[in-house]
Amino acid sequence: MIKPYKNSYKSKKEQVAFMFDNISSKYDFLNHLFSFGIDKIWRNKLINLLRKNNHKIVLDLATGTGDLAIKISKLKVKKIIGIDISKGMLNFAEKKIKNKNLENIISFELGDAEKIKFENNYFDAITIAFGVRNFENLEIGLQEMFRVLKKNGKVFILEFSKAKKFPVKQIYNFYFSKIIPFLGKKISKDNSAYDYLYSSVEVFPEGNKFLEKLNDVGFKNCKQISLNFGIASIYVAEKF
Ligand SMILES: C[S@@+](CC[C@H](N)C(=O)[O-])C[C@H]1O[C@@H](n2cnc3c(N)ncnc32)[C@H](O)[C@@H]1O
């Protein structure tokens, strides 16, 4: 299992929470910088898919600094609940919704996506952007999503995947394994976070493997939408 800090004996979950606490003040800036703003376009694609259905209560897992939850609030939804294990990330999310007067529609909670504190069949839709890769136990996380989703509900999962074709694959690998870790260390002052980003994408079971995992926990109509030469994907799946 890939963990952020090689010399630590703590669990992956503890290390991930610590790491995101540590980089939370630089997270948004570095995200947009390293992706040249494309991460915003990817979140918008997810929003456009979500828009097609009428969802009342939406759960945004691994909500981080809340950007996806805030975008969802522009749709016709009643309530959005964002959950994250990093208090540091949530503090920034809280500030944003306060400034935007969105506290009546969005609420954030410190919580674990692998142990969701909501009853079965509660949410109309579940979203998660760049979160599943960080789970300690991916299968348990997916089972939990299935459990708390209502019948006929959908999950929308945005995650990095690997470019397969020359020259995008080579450029992407160099950029992700060398440039981002170098700049990430300098700017975030966390020596491991951006090495972990590359390694965690490398080992993540993307594409058909991920679709199989969704199927295994009971989701139906599982599909992958490939973005920008395959460097990211949105997975959509339904609960019948
Ligand atoms: C790369 S950030 C993504 C944040 C946000 N969704 C976005 O699109 O910018 C990953 C987030 O997942 C959170 N996370 C990782 N494992 C988690 C878990 N088991 N439960 C809840 N949040 C988790 C981290 O704390 C972090 O804020």
The ligand as an ORCA input file, in Angstrom:
! r2SCAN-3c Opt
* xyz 0 1
  C      -6.832     15.566     -3.430
  S      -7.915     16.088     -2.182
  C      -9.409     16.394     -3.073
  C     -10.249     17.456     -2.452
  C     -11.451     17.924     -3.282
  N     -12.400     16.859     -3.499
  C     -11.022     18.512     -4.595
  O     -11.545     18.117     -5.638
  O     -10.153     19.394     -4.593
  C      -8.287     14.581     -1.364
  C      -9.096     14.749     -0.098
  O      -9.535     13.457      0.326
  C      -9.598     13.463      1.734
  N      -9.703     12.057      2.179
  C      -8.807     11.063      1.999
  N      -9.265      9.914      2.532
  C     -10.488     10.186      3.053
  C     -11.466      9.416      3.735
  N     -11.259      8.120      4.018
  N     -12.595     10.014      4.103
  C     -12.822     11.336      3.860
  N     -11.923     12.121      3.233
  C     -10.779     11.554      2.827
  C      -8.330     14.201      2.112
  O      -8.326     14.654      3.435
  C      -8.337     15.321      1.080
  O      -8.970     16.474      1.549
*
